[in-house]
Amino acid sequence: MFLHQYDSQTGQYLNSFLADPDPLNAGRWLEPAFATSVPLPERPRLTWPVFRDGAWSLVPDYRTLRLYRKDDGDVAEILVIGITPDEAGLTDTPRPSDEHTWSEVTKSWAVDPSIVAKRARDAAMAAFEKRRAVAVQKNFGKADAFSAGMMTAAEVAVFKAWAAYQMALVRIVSAPNFPDDVVWPDEPDEAVTIAQAEEAAAAVKAQLEADAAARLAAAQPPESVPVEKVIDVPTD
């Protein structure tokens, strides 16, 4: 006779074995505790037999299945029978990416717009900080000299160019639609800025010299015009 052993507390099927004959009673078999000759039911995949109230029943069995946590997508497993993945907060579908979250409505992973938006903002802010750091370094320690008028025209122009660049960056991150459609400004070309400053300074100098020359000329007294002397010749 074939016997089936089950757990004394849970009724979970453990194993099957041939019964030993009863040495004191021919034709009978020894049936140990927590074993039954009731035939096992057909067992579909992901189920396991449990003996309760004198009969076998089937309960969920996901112990061999690779599962994933719905809250973070990490790999997980179920170690006992009678629990479904849904009851344990698990799914057999892997998380496509860390931008996906589990939807109980659709019972599937879906892209979370808030995660995508946060990542886009974080990336844009990182780009902003990188650019701003360059501008800060370019003007580092020069503010007092600028305020005191101790810079050359070229140095002033470069200082203002980097200050304007930094302000343009701040306006971008302060925009209501940031970080959508971000177009970062180009860094100032110091060589071009210096050349333009020198050209402007030369033009101002030339204009000042021209104005000074005009004022000097205007201050000079008018040249006297010689008058021819008329001699009266007596007539007879």
PyRosetta script that sets phi, psi and omega in degrees:
from pyrosetta import init, pose_from_sequence

init()
pose = pose_from_sequence("MFLHQYDSQTGQYLNSFLADPDPLNAGRWLEPAFATSVPLPERPRLTWPVFRDGAWSLVPDYRTLRLYRKDDGDVAEILVIGITPDEAGLTDTPRPSDEHTWSEVTKSWAVDPSIVAKRARDAAMAAFEKRRAVAVQKNFGKADAFSAGMMTAAEVAVFKAWAAYQMALVRIVSAPNFPDDVVWPDEPDEAVTIAQAEEAAAAVKAQLEADAAARLAAAQPPESVPVEKVIDVPTD")
pose.set_psi(1, 141.0)
pose.set_omega(1, -177.8)
pose.set_phi(2, -96.2)
pose.set_psi(2, 127.9)
pose.set_omega(2, 179.8)
pose.set_phi(3, -116.5)
pose.set_psi(3, 155.2)
pose.set_omega(3, -179.3)
pose.set_phi(4, -126.7)
pose.set_psi(4, 122.0)
pose.set_omega(4, -178.1)
pose.set_phi(5, -92.3)
pose.set_psi(5, 146.1)
pose.set_omega(5, 179.4)
pose.set_phi(6, -137.0)
pose.set_psi(6, 162.4)
pose.set_omega(6, -177.8)
pose.set_phi(7, -68.7)
pose.set_psi(7, 137.7)
pose.set_omega(7, -175.1)
pose.set_phi(8, -66.8)
pose.set_psi(8, -23.8)
pose.set_omega(8, -177.4)
pose.set_phi(9, -102.7)
pose.set_psi(9, -43.0)
pose.set_omega(9, -175.2)
pose.set_phi(10, -97.7)
pose.set_psi(10, -18.3)
pose.set_omega(10, -175.8)
pose.set_phi(11, 78.9)
pose.set_psi(11, 4.9)
pose.set_omega(11, -178.3)
pose.set_phi(12, -65.1)
pose.set_psi(12, 131.9)
pose.set_omega(12, 178.2)
pose.set_phi(13, -60.3)
pose.set_psi(13, 133.9)
pose.set_omega(13, -179.0)
pose.set_phi(14, -110.4)
pose.set_psi(14, -53.6)
pose.set_omega(14, -179.0)
pose.set_phi(15, -167.0)
pose.set_psi(15, 172.8)
pose.set_omega(15, 178.6)
pose.set_phi(16, -124.7)
pose.set_psi(16, 150.1)
pose.set_omega(16, -178.5)
pose.set_phi(17, -158.9)
pose.set_psi(17, 163.1)
pose.set_omega(17, 176.2)
pose.set_phi(18, -81.1)
pose.set_psi(18, 132.2)
pose.set_omega(18, -179.7)
pose.set_phi(19, -71.5)
pose.set_psi(19, 148.4)
pose.set_omega(19, 175.7)
pose.set_phi(20, -84.9)
pose.set_psi(20, 143.0)
pose.set_omega(20, 177.5)
pose.set_phi(21, -68.1)
pose.set_psi(21, 149.1)
pose.set_omega(21, 178.9)
pose.set_phi(22, -78.5)
pose.set_psi(22, 115.4)
pose.set_omega(22, -177.0)
pose.set_phi(23, -67.8)
pose.set_psi(23, -17.7)
pose.set_omega(23, -178.1)
pose.set_phi(24, -97.9)
pose.set_psi(24, -7.8)
pose.set_omega(24, -176.3)
pose.set_phi(25, -146.9)
pose.set_psi(25, 97.5)
pose.set_omega(25, -178.4)
pose.set_phi(26, -60.5)
pose.set_psi(26, 140.1)
pose.set_omega(26, 179.2)
pose.set_phi(27, 87.7)
pose.set_psi(27, -1.7)
pose.set_omega(27, 177.1)
pose.set_phi(28, -115.7)
pose.set_psi(28, 164.3)
pose.set_omega(28, -176.4)
pose.set_phi(29, -124.9)
pose.set_psi(29, 148.3)
pose.set_omega(29, 176.4)
pose.set_phi(30, -79.7)
pose.set_psi(30, 126.7)
pose.set_omega(30, -179.9)
pose.set_phi(31, -119.6)
pose.set_psi(31, 102.5)
pose.set_omega(31, -176.6)
pose.set_phi(32, -68.2)
pose.set_psi(32, 168.2)
pose.set_omega(32, 178.3)
pose.set_phi(33, -63.8)
pose.set_psi(33, 148.7)
pose.set_omega(33, 178.1)
pose.set_phi(34, 58.9)
pose.set_psi(34, 42.5)
pose.set_omega(34, 173.4)
pose.set_phi(35, -144.0)
pose.set_psi(35, 151.8)
pose.set_omega(35, -177.6)
pose.set_phi(36, -145.5)
pose.set_psi(36, 152.6)
pose.set_omega(36, 175.4)
pose.set_phi(37, -95.3)
pose.set_psi(37, 1.9)
pose.set_omega(37, 177.6)
pose.set_phi(38, -63.1)
pose.set_psi(38, 125.0)
pose.set_omega(38, -175.8)
pose.set_phi(39, -59.9)
pose.set_psi(39, 144.5)
pose.set_omega(39, 175.7)
pose.set_phi(40, -69.7)
pose.set_psi(40, 144.7)
pose.set_omega(40, 177.3)
pose.set_phi(41, -77.3)
pose.set_psi(41, 162.7)
pose.set_omega(41, 171.5)
pose.set_phi(42, -60.6)
pose.set_psi(42, 132.7)
pose.set_omega(42, -173.6)
pose.set_phi(43, -112.1)
pose.set_psi(43, 105.2)
pose.set_omega(43, 174.6)
pose.set_phi(44, -65.8)
pose.set_psi(44, 165.9)
pose.set_omega(44, 178.3)
pose.set_phi(45, -61.1)
pose.set_psi(45, 143.7)
pose.set_omega(45, 177.8)
pose.set_phi(46, 66.8)
pose.set_psi(46, 31.0)
pose.set_omega(46, 172.1)
pose.set_phi(47, -133.8)
pose.set_psi(47, 163.5)
pose.set_omega(47, 179.7)
pose.set_phi(48, -147.8)
pose.set_psi(48, 139.3)
pose.set_omega(48, -178.1)
pose.set_phi(49, -73.5)
pose.set_psi(49, 142.9)
pose.set_omega(49, 175.4)
pose.set_phi(50, -134.5)
pose.set_psi(50, 132.6)
pose.set_omega(50, -178.5)
pose.set_phi(51, -98.8)
pose.set_psi(51, 114.3)
pose.set_omega(51, -179.4)
pose.set_phi(52, -141.1)
pose.set_psi(52, 138.1)
pose.set_omega(52, 176.6)
pose.set_phi(53, 53.4)
pose.set_psi(53, 40.1)
pose.set_omega(53, 173.8)
pose.set_phi(54, 77.3)
pose.set_psi(54, 13.3)
pose.set_omega(54, -179.1)
pose.set_phi(55, -147.6)
pose.set_psi(55, 155.9)
pose.set_omega(55, 175.9)
pose.set_phi(56, -87.1)
pose.set_psi(56, 142.2)
pose.set_omega(56, 170.9)
pose.set_phi(57, -136.2)
pose.set_psi(57, 164.6)
pose.set_omega(57, -178.2)
pose.set_phi(58, -110.3)
pose.set_psi(58, 135.0)
pose.set_omega(58, 177.5)
pose.set_phi(59, -123.3)
pose.set_psi(59, 160.6)
pose.set_omega(59, 179.1)
pose.set_phi(60, -60.3)
pose.set_psi(60, 143.5)
pose.set_omega(60, 177.9)
pose.set_phi(61, -141.3)
pose.set_psi(61, 101.7)
pose.set_omega(61, -179.0)
pose.set_phi(62, -113.3)
pose.set_psi(62, 25.3)
pose.set_omega(62, -175.5)
pose.set_phi(63, -66.5)
pose.set_psi(63, -25.2)
pose.set_omega(63, -176.6)
pose.set_phi(64, -98.9)
pose.set_psi(64, 2.4)
pose.set_omega(64, -172.8)
pose.set_phi(65, -96.8)
pose.set_psi(65, 138.8)
pose.set_omega(65, 174.3)
pose.set_phi(66, -78.7)
pose.set_psi(66, 121.9)
pose.set_omega(66, -175.2)
pose.set_phi(67, -123.6)
pose.set_psi(67, 170.9)
pose.set_omega(67, -176.2)
pose.set_phi(68, -138.6)
pose.set_psi(68, 140.7)
pose.set_omega(68, 179.3)
pose.set_phi(69, -70.8)
pose.set_psi(69, 135.6)
pose.set_omega(69, -179.7)
pose.set_phi(70, -72.6)
pose.set_psi(70, -24.6)
pose.set_omega(70, -175.8)
pose.set_phi(71, -80.1)
pose.set_psi(71, -30.5)
pose.set_omega(71, -178.4)
pose.set_phi(72, -140.6)
pose.set_psi(72, -2.2)
pose.set_omega(72, 177.2)
pose.set_phi(73, 81.3)
pose.set_psi(73, 2.1)
pose.set_omega(73, -179.8)
pose.set_phi(74, -67.0)
pose.set_psi(74, 150.7)
pose.set_omega(74, 178.2)
pose.set_phi(75, -66.6)
pose.set_psi(75, 138.7)
pose.set_omega(75, -179.5)
pose.set_phi(76, -145.8)
pose.set_psi(76, 175.8)
pose.set_omega(76, 177.6)
pose.set_phi(77, -152.3)
pose.set_psi(77, 158.9)
pose.set_omega(77, 174.9)
pose.set_phi(78, -106.2)
pose.set_psi(78, 128.7)
pose.set_omega(78, -173.5)
pose.set_phi(79, -102.2)
pose.set_psi(79, -7.9)
pose.set_omega(79, -178.6)
pose.set_phi(80, -129.0)
pose.set_psi(80, 158.7)
pose.set_omega(80, 178.0)
pose.set_phi(81, -82.2)
pose.set_psi(81, 166.1)
pose.set_omega(81, 174.5)
pose.set_phi(82, 87.8)
pose.set_psi(82, 3.8)
pose.set_omega(82, -179.5)
pose.set_phi(83, -123.6)
pose.set_psi(83, 130.1)
pose.set_omega(83, 176.5)
pose.set_phi(84, -89.5)
pose.set_psi(84, 157.7)
pose.set_omega(84, 176.4)
pose.set_phi(85, -55.8)
pose.set_psi(85, -39.7)
pose.set_omega(85, -178.3)
pose.set_phi(86, -62.5)
pose.set_psi(86, -39.9)
pose.set_omega(86, 178.8)
pose.set_phi(87, -66.2)
pose.set_psi(87, -28.4)
pose.set_omega(87, -179.0)
pose.set_phi(88, -94.3)
pose.set_psi(88, 4.7)
pose.set_omega(88, -178.5)
pose.set_phi(89, 72.4)
pose.set_psi(89, 32.2)
pose.set_omega(89, -177.0)
pose.set_phi(90, -123.4)
pose.set_psi(90, 166.3)
pose.set_omega(90, 175.4)
pose.set_phi(91, -144.7)
pose.set_psi(91, 155.9)
pose.set_omega(91, 177.2)
pose.set_phi(92, -90.7)
pose.set_psi(92, 3.4)
pose.set_omega(92, 179.4)
pose.set_phi(93, -99.0)
pose.set_psi(93, 121.8)
pose.set_omega(93, 179.9)
pose.set_phi(94, -67.3)
pose.set_psi(94, 150.7)
pose.set_omega(94, 178.4)
pose.set_phi(95, -72.6)
pose.set_psi(95, 121.6)
pose.set_omega(95, -176.5)
pose.set_phi(96, -61.0)
pose.set_psi(96, -38.4)
pose.set_omega(96, 179.4)
pose.set_phi(97, -161.6)
pose.set_psi(97, 168.3)
pose.set_omega(97, 179.8)
pose.set_phi(98, -77.3)
pose.set_psi(98, 4.1)
pose.set_omega(98, 171.4)
pose.set_phi(99, -90.8)
pose.set_psi(99, -3.8)
pose.set_omega(99, -179.4)
pose.set_phi(100, -97.5)
pose.set_psi(100, 145.6)
pose.set_omega(100, 171.3)
pose.set_phi(101, -128.4)
pose.set_psi(101, 158.2)
pose.set_omega(101, -177.8)
pose.set_phi(102, -80.7)
pose.set_psi(102, 133.9)
pose.set_omega(102, 177.5)
pose.set_phi(103, -108.7)
pose.set_psi(103, 119.5)
pose.set_omega(103, 176.7)
pose.set_phi(104, -74.4)
pose.set_psi(104, -17.1)
pose.set_omega(104, 178.9)
pose.set_phi(105, -72.7)
pose.set_psi(105, -49.6)
pose.set_omega(105, -177.8)
pose.set_phi(106, -95.5)
pose.set_psi(106, -7.8)
pose.set_omega(106, -176.9)
pose.set_phi(107, 55.4)
pose.set_psi(107, 46.3)
pose.set_omega(107, -179.7)
pose.set_phi(108, -157.4)
pose.set_psi(108, 168.5)
pose.set_omega(108, 175.3)
pose.set_phi(109, -80.0)
pose.set_psi(109, 141.3)
pose.set_omega(109, 178.7)
pose.set_phi(110, -141.1)
pose.set_psi(110, 147.0)
pose.set_omega(110, 178.2)
pose.set_phi(111, -64.1)
pose.set_psi(111, 130.8)
pose.set_omega(111, 179.8)
pose.set_phi(112, -93.1)
pose.set_psi(112, 112.2)
pose.set_omega(112, -178.3)
pose.set_phi(113, -58.4)
pose.set_psi(113, -33.0)
pose.set_omega(113, -178.5)
pose.set_phi(114, -67.3)
pose.set_psi(114, -36.5)
pose.set_omega(114, 177.7)
pose.set_phi(115, -68.2)
pose.set_psi(115, -43.2)
pose.set_omega(115, 178.9)
pose.set_phi(116, -61.7)
pose.set_psi(116, -43.6)
pose.set_omega(116, -179.2)
pose.set_phi(117, -65.3)
pose.set_psi(117, -41.4)
pose.set_omega(117, 179.7)
pose.set_phi(118, -64.4)
pose.set_psi(118, -41.1)
pose.set_omega(118, 179.4)
pose.set_phi(119, -65.3)
pose.set_psi(119, -40.2)
pose.set_omega(119, 178.5)
pose.set_phi(120, -63.4)
pose.set_psi(120, -42.3)
pose.set_omega(120, 179.8)
pose.set_phi(121, -67.1)
pose.set_psi(121, -43.3)
pose.set_omega(121, 179.3)
pose.set_phi(122, -60.8)
pose.set_psi(122, -42.2)
pose.set_omega(122, 179.4)
pose.set_phi(123, -65.2)
pose.set_psi(123, -41.4)
pose.set_omega(123, 179.6)
pose.set_phi(124, -67.0)
pose.set_psi(124, -39.8)
pose.set_omega(124, 178.5)
pose.set_phi(125, -66.5)
pose.set_psi(125, -35.5)
pose.set_omega(125, 176.5)
pose.set_phi(126, -64.4)
pose.set_psi(126, -40.7)
pose.set_omega(126, 177.2)
pose.set_phi(127, -64.9)
pose.set_psi(127, -39.6)
pose.set_omega(127, 178.0)
pose.set_phi(128, -62.5)
pose.set_psi(128, -48.7)
pose.set_omega(128, -177.9)
pose.set_phi(129, -62.1)
pose.set_psi(129, -37.0)
pose.set_omega(129, 178.6)
pose.set_phi(130, -64.0)
pose.set_psi(130, -44.9)
pose.set_omega(130, 180.0)
pose.set_phi(131, -69.7)
pose.set_psi(131, -40.8)
pose.set_omega(131, -179.5)
pose.set_phi(132, -64.0)
pose.set_psi(132, -38.0)
pose.set_omega(132, 179.6)
pose.set_phi(133, -60.9)
pose.set_psi(133, -37.4)
pose.set_omega(133, 177.9)
pose.set_phi(134, -63.8)
pose.set_psi(134, -45.9)
pose.set_omega(134, -179.2)
pose.set_phi(135, -63.8)
pose.set_psi(135, -42.4)
pose.set_omega(135, 179.3)
pose.set_phi(136, -62.1)
pose.set_psi(136, -43.2)
pose.set_omega(136, -179.9)
pose.set_phi(137, -64.0)
pose.set_psi(137, -37.9)
pose.set_omega(137, -179.6)
pose.set_phi(138, -62.6)
pose.set_psi(138, -36.9)
pose.set_omega(138, -177.3)
pose.set_phi(139, -102.2)
pose.set_psi(139, 8.8)
pose.set_omega(139, -176.2)
pose.set_phi(140, -60.8)
pose.set_psi(140, 128.1)
pose.set_omega(140, 175.8)
pose.set_phi(141, 76.3)
pose.set_psi(141, 9.5)
pose.set_omega(141, -175.7)
pose.set_phi(142, -108.0)
pose.set_psi(142, -6.2)
pose.set_omega(142, -174.9)
pose.set_phi(143, -62.7)
pose.set_psi(143, -43.0)
pose.set_omega(143, -179.1)
pose.set_phi(144, -65.2)
pose.set_psi(144, -42.1)
pose.set_omega(144, 178.9)
pose.set_phi(145, -63.7)
pose.set_psi(145, -37.1)
pose.set_omega(145, 178.2)
pose.set_phi(146, -65.5)
pose.set_psi(146, -44.9)
pose.set_omega(146, -178.9)
pose.set_phi(147, -65.3)
pose.set_psi(147, -34.1)
pose.set_omega(147, -177.7)
pose.set_phi(148, -83.7)
pose.set_psi(148, -1.3)
pose.set_omega(148, -179.9)
pose.set_phi(149, 68.2)
pose.set_psi(149, 33.2)
pose.set_omega(149, -176.9)
pose.set_phi(150, -97.4)
pose.set_psi(150, 6.9)
pose.set_omega(150, -177.6)
pose.set_phi(151, -99.7)
pose.set_psi(151, 153.3)
pose.set_omega(151, 171.5)
pose.set_phi(152, -73.7)
pose.set_psi(152, 168.1)
pose.set_omega(152, 179.4)
pose.set_phi(153, -60.2)
pose.set_psi(153, -39.0)
pose.set_omega(153, 179.4)
pose.set_phi(154, -66.5)
pose.set_psi(154, -42.3)
pose.set_omega(154, 179.6)
pose.set_phi(155, -65.3)
pose.set_psi(155, -39.4)
pose.set_omega(155, 177.2)
pose.set_phi(156, -62.5)
pose.set_psi(156, -43.3)
pose.set_omega(156, -179.1)
pose.set_phi(157, -62.7)
pose.set_psi(157, -42.7)
pose.set_omega(157, 179.4)
pose.set_phi(158, -66.4)
pose.set_psi(158, -41.9)
pose.set_omega(158, 178.6)
pose.set_phi(159, -59.2)
pose.set_psi(159, -47.2)
pose.set_omega(159, -179.5)
pose.set_phi(160, -66.3)
pose.set_psi(160, -35.2)
pose.set_omega(160, -179.8)
pose.set_phi(161, -63.9)
pose.set_psi(161, -43.1)
pose.set_omega(161, 179.1)
pose.set_phi(162, -71.7)
pose.set_psi(162, -33.7)
pose.set_omega(162, 176.2)
pose.set_phi(163, -65.3)
pose.set_psi(163, -41.2)
pose.set_omega(163, 178.1)
pose.set_phi(164, -66.2)
pose.set_psi(164, -38.0)
pose.set_omega(164, 177.7)
pose.set_phi(165, -62.2)
pose.set_psi(165, -45.3)
pose.set_omega(165, 179.1)
pose.set_phi(166, -63.2)
pose.set_psi(166, -39.8)
pose.set_omega(166, 179.0)
pose.set_phi(167, -65.4)
pose.set_psi(167, -36.6)
pose.set_omega(167, 177.8)
pose.set_phi(168, -64.4)
pose.set_psi(168, -37.4)
pose.set_omega(168, 177.2)
pose.set_phi(169, -64.1)
pose.set_psi(169, -43.8)
pose.set_omega(169, -179.1)
pose.set_phi(170, -63.5)
pose.set_psi(170, -39.4)
pose.set_omega(170, 179.1)
pose.set_phi(171, -63.0)
pose.set_psi(171, -35.7)
pose.set_omega(171, -179.4)
pose.set_phi(172, -65.1)
pose.set_psi(172, -49.8)
pose.set_omega(172, -177.2)
pose.set_phi(173, -73.0)
pose.set_psi(173, -15.6)
pose.set_omega(173, 178.0)
pose.set_phi(174, -90.8)
pose.set_psi(174, -5.1)
pose.set_omega(174, -178.5)
pose.set_phi(175, -69.1)
pose.set_psi(175, 145.9)
pose.set_omega(175, -178.6)
pose.set_phi(176, -60.7)
pose.set_psi(176, -30.8)
pose.set_omega(176, -176.0)
pose.set_phi(177, -93.9)
pose.set_psi(177, 6.1)
pose.set_omega(177, 177.6)
pose.set_phi(178, -61.3)
pose.set_psi(178, 135.2)
pose.set_omega(178, 9.0)
pose.set_phi(179, -99.5)
pose.set_psi(179, 22.1)
pose.set_omega(179, -179.2)
pose.set_phi(180, -71.7)
pose.set_psi(180, 140.8)
pose.set_omega(180, 173.2)
pose.set_phi(181, 54.2)
pose.set_psi(181, 43.0)
pose.set_omega(181, 179.9)
pose.set_phi(182, -76.4)
pose.set_psi(182, 129.5)
pose.set_omega(182, 172.8)
pose.set_phi(183, -125.6)
pose.set_psi(183, 107.3)
pose.set_omega(183, -177.2)
pose.set_phi(184, -74.8)
pose.set_psi(184, 140.7)
pose.set_omega(184, 177.5)
pose.set_phi(185, -71.9)
pose.set_psi(185, 155.1)
pose.set_omega(185, 176.4)
pose.set_phi(186, -73.8)
pose.set_psi(186, 148.6)
pose.set_omega(186, 174.8)
pose.set_phi(187, -66.5)
pose.set_psi(187, 148.9)
pose.set_omega(187, 178.2)
pose.set_phi(188, -60.6)
pose.set_psi(188, 139.5)
pose.set_omega(188, 173.6)
pose.set_phi(189, -89.7)
pose.set_psi(189, 103.2)
pose.set_omega(189, -173.0)
pose.set_phi(190, -62.0)
pose.set_psi(190, -37.7)
pose.set_omega(190, -179.2)
pose.set_phi(191, -63.0)
pose.set_psi(191, -44.1)
pose.set_omega(191, 178.6)
pose.set_phi(192, -66.2)
pose.set_psi(192, -42.3)
pose.set_omega(192, 179.9)
pose.set_phi(193, -61.1)
pose.set_psi(193, -43.6)
pose.set_omega(193, 179.5)
pose.set_phi(194, -64.8)
pose.set_psi(194, -43.6)
pose.set_omega(194, 180.0)
pose.set_phi(195, -61.2)
pose.set_psi(195, -42.9)
pose.set_omega(195, 179.2)
pose.set_phi(196, -65.6)
pose.set_psi(196, -38.9)
pose.set_omega(196, 179.2)
pose.set_phi(197, -65.5)
pose.set_psi(197, -43.0)
pose.set_omega(197, 179.3)
pose.set_phi(198, -66.2)
pose.set_psi(198, -38.6)
pose.set_omega(198, 178.0)
pose.set_phi(199, -64.5)
pose.set_psi(199, -43.1)
pose.set_omega(199, 179.1)
pose.set_phi(200, -65.3)
pose.set_psi(200, -40.0)
pose.set_omega(200, 179.0)
pose.set_phi(201, -64.5)
pose.set_psi(201, -40.3)
pose.set_omega(201, 178.4)
pose.set_phi(202, -64.4)
pose.set_psi(202, -39.2)
pose.set_omega(202, 179.1)
pose.set_phi(203, -65.8)
pose.set_psi(203, -41.1)
pose.set_omega(203, 178.2)
pose.set_phi(204, -64.0)
pose.set_psi(204, -42.7)
pose.set_omega(204, 179.5)
pose.set_phi(205, -61.7)
pose.set_psi(205, -44.2)
pose.set_omega(205, 179.9)
pose.set_phi(206, -63.0)
pose.set_psi(206, -39.7)
pose.set_omega(206, 179.4)
pose.set_phi(207, -66.0)
pose.set_psi(207, -41.0)
pose.set_omega(207, 178.2)
pose.set_phi(208, -62.7)
pose.set_psi(208, -42.1)
pose.set_omega(208, 179.0)
pose.set_phi(209, -64.2)
pose.set_psi(209, -39.9)
pose.set_omega(209, 179.0)
pose.set_phi(210, -65.6)
pose.set_psi(210, -41.4)
pose.set_omega(210, 179.0)
pose.set_phi(211, -64.8)
pose.set_psi(211, -39.4)
pose.set_omega(211, 179.8)
pose.set_phi(212, -65.4)
pose.set_psi(212, -41.0)
pose.set_omega(212, 179.3)
pose.set_phi(213, -64.3)
pose.set_psi(213, -38.6)
pose.set_omega(213, 179.6)
pose.set_phi(214, -66.4)
pose.set_psi(214, -40.6)
pose.set_omega(214, 179.0)
pose.set_phi(215, -66.5)
pose.set_psi(215, -38.3)
pose.set_omega(215, 178.6)
pose.set_phi(216, -63.6)
pose.set_psi(216, -42.4)
pose.set_omega(216, -179.8)
pose.set_phi(217, -65.2)
pose.set_psi(217, -36.5)
pose.set_omega(217, -178.9)
pose.set_phi(218, -70.5)
pose.set_psi(218, -24.9)
pose.set_omega(218, -177.8)
pose.set_phi(219, -82.8)
pose.set_psi(219, -13.3)
pose.set_omega(219, -179.1)
pose.set_phi(220, -72.3)
pose.set_psi(220, 140.1)
pose.set_omega(220, 176.9)
pose.set_phi(221, -67.9)
pose.set_psi(221, 150.5)
pose.set_omega(221, -179.8)
pose.set_phi(222, -67.5)
pose.set_psi(222, 144.2)
pose.set_omega(222, 179.2)
pose.set_phi(223, -68.4)
pose.set_psi(223, 137.4)
pose.set_omega(223, 178.6)
pose.set_phi(224, -77.4)
pose.set_psi(224, 140.6)
pose.set_omega(224, -179.9)
pose.set_phi(225, -99.1)
pose.set_psi(225, 119.2)
pose.set_omega(225, -179.2)
pose.set_phi(226, -61.5)
pose.set_psi(226, 136.6)
pose.set_omega(226, 179.6)
pose.set_phi(227, -104.4)
pose.set_psi(227, 127.2)
pose.set_omega(227, 179.8)
pose.set_phi(228, -70.1)
pose.set_psi(228, 131.7)
pose.set_omega(228, -179.6)
pose.set_phi(229, -79.6)
pose.set_psi(229, 130.0)
pose.set_omega(229, -179.3)
pose.set_phi(230, -100.0)
pose.set_psi(230, 122.0)
pose.set_omega(230, -179.6)
pose.set_phi(231, -101.8)
pose.set_psi(231, 123.7)
pose.set_omega(231, 177.2)
pose.set_phi(232, -80.3)
pose.set_psi(232, 125.9)
pose.set_omega(232, 178.4)
pose.set_phi(233, -99.6)
pose.set_psi(233, 120.2)
pose.set_omega(233, 179.9)
pose.set_phi(234, -63.9)
pose.set_psi(234, 145.0)
pose.set_omega(234, 177.7)
pose.set_phi(235, -114.7)
pose.set_psi(235, 147.1)
pose.set_omega(235, 177.3)
pose.set_phi(236, -73.9)
pose.dump_pdb("model.pdb")
